[in-house]
Amino acid sequence: MRKLGMDELNRKSVNEFRQSEKTPVVVVLDNIRSMHNVGSVFRTADAFLLQGMCLCGYTPQPPHRDIHKTALGATETVNWKYFETTVEAVRALKEEGYAVFAVEQTEGSIPLQEFNGKHSSPLAVVFGNEVTGVGEEALALCDGSIEIPQMGMKHSLNISIAAGIVLWELVRGRF
């Protein structure tokens, strides 16, 4: 088995990325503490050609060395916007016609494997703080919540891992 070379991977240039049709999904980061988590989600958003990201509250914003360390240039390709609060971001997205779902364990949350395909685009998904999750006020404005089924004791995933799982499930039909 041979590893593919850079020229064989069909990577887009920054301009090609910007001109490409985007997956109609926006990621909302609600008061994320870790710059590494932010950078990782940027990289995932780039990988799946997402519409963009909303960075809210005290979520770190580019440019920053620690974000760039994990984003590997994705902050240059993925459109992002800052909002003082997640509530403002959710309201703005809803006004633009997005269905907004929190990724959170709540009463009545939809298991991820049952969610895909039930909701039409455009879609926004809110990922919450590493410790406290999605804020209550923002959660109340969401159209519902999506839960990643888990079988272990913790029932908790790092935000960058959760984002990778959820976003793959939302876009895999495009491949």
LINSUL-V756413 format. One record per pair of residues at least 4 apart in sequence whose C-alpha atoms are under 7 Angstrom apart, sorted by sequence separation. I is the first residue (numbers start at 1). GAP is how many residues later the second one is. If there is no record, write none. Layout:
((I,GAP) (I,GAP))
//
This chain:
((4,4) (5,4) (12,4) (13,4) (14,4) (15,4) (16,4) (34,4) (35,4) (36,4) (37,4) (38,4) (39,4) (40,4) (41,4) (42,4) (43,4) (44,4) (45,4) (46,4) (55,4) (64,4) (65,4) (67,4) (68,4) (71,4) (74,4) (85,4) (86,4) (87,4) (88,4) (89,4) (90,4) (91,4) (92,4) (93,4) (94,4) (105,4) (110,4) (111,4) (112,4) (129,4) (134,4) (135,4) (136,4) (137,4) (138,4) (157,4) (158,4) (159,4) (160,4) (161,4) (162,4) (163,4) (164,4) (165,4) (166,4) (167,4) (168,4) (4,5) (12,5) (45,5) (62,5) (68,5) (83,5) (93,5) (94,5) (110,5) (128,5) (129,5) (134,5) (150,5) (157,5) (83,6) (94,6) (128,6) (127,7) (128,7) (90,10) (62,13) (103,22) (99,23) (100,23) (101,23) (102,23) (103,23) (26,24) (98,24) (99,24) (100,24) (101,24) (102,24) (103,24) (25,25) (26,25) (27,25) (28,25) (29,25) (30,25) (31,25) (35,25) (98,25) (99,25) (100,25) (101,25) (102,25) (23,26) (24,26) (25,26) (26,26) (27,26) (28,26) (29,26) (30,26) (31,26) (32,26) (33,26) (52,26) (53,26) (54,26) (55,26) (56,26) (57,26) (98,26) (22,27) (23,27) (24,27) (26,27) (27,27) (28,27) (29,27) (30,27) (31,27) (32,27) (52,27) (53,27) (54,27) (55,27) (56,27) (57,27) (22,28) (23,28) (31,28) (39,28) (43,28) (46,28) (52,28) (53,28) (54,28) (55,28) (56,28) (57,28) (130,28) (22,29) (30,29) (38,29) (39,29) (42,29) (54,29) (56,29) (57,29) (104,29) (130,29) (29,30) (36,30) (40,30) (56,30) (104,30) (35,31) (36,31) (39,31) (40,31) (43,31) (46,31) (35,32) (39,32) (42,32) (46,32) (127,32) (42,33) (45,33) (36,34) (112,34) (54,35) (109,35) (110,35) (111,35) (112,35) (42,36) (109,36) (110,36) (111,36) (112,36) (102,37) (109,37) (110,37) (111,37) (109,38) (111,38) (106,39) (102,40) (101,41) (104,41) (100,42) (101,42) (102,42) (103,42) (104,42) (105,42) (100,43) (101,43) (102,43) (103,43) (104,43) (99,44) (101,44) (102,44) (103,44) (101,45) (90,48) (87,50) (87,51) (86,52) (116,53) (116,54) (30,56) (18,59) (17,60) (14,63) (28,96) (30,96) (32,96) (33,96) (24,97) (25,97) (26,97) (27,97) (28,97) (29,97) (30,97) (31,97) (32,97) (24,98) (25,98) (26,98) (27,98) (28,98) (29,98) (30,98) (31,98) (32,98) (24,99) (25,99) (26,99) (27,99) (28,99) (29,99) (30,99) (30,104) (41,119) (40,120) (44,120) (37,122) (41,122) (37,123))
//
